[in-house]
């Protein structure tokens, strides 16, 4: 992969990382709690609790993505970005454009998904 392409991916990942960190900061500053006294009835309370649970799940997913972004940025620094962790082949640019934090090539990912489906059946 060319250096220009790697720099483009690096910039994209750094921007996404900044957005995730800023989102986490605003969530922490805004607080995630609520006062039951502020909610007039049980329906409002249930709706607020559901919204809060969804926001926490989304936040957890963003933290997982943040760890993957950090791992990918380290791989870029050591020259291992774009290399499949399973087979050692290059990960296609189109796959990296769709998912810059991809750890395996599309062929290996398909194999993993087939095995996962096999266990689910």
PyMOL commands that set and color helices and strands:
alter all, ss='L'
color gray80, all
select helices_A, chain A and resi 3-30+36-38+42-78+93-98+106-120
alter helices_A, ss='H'
color red, helices_A
deselect
rebuild
show_as cartoon
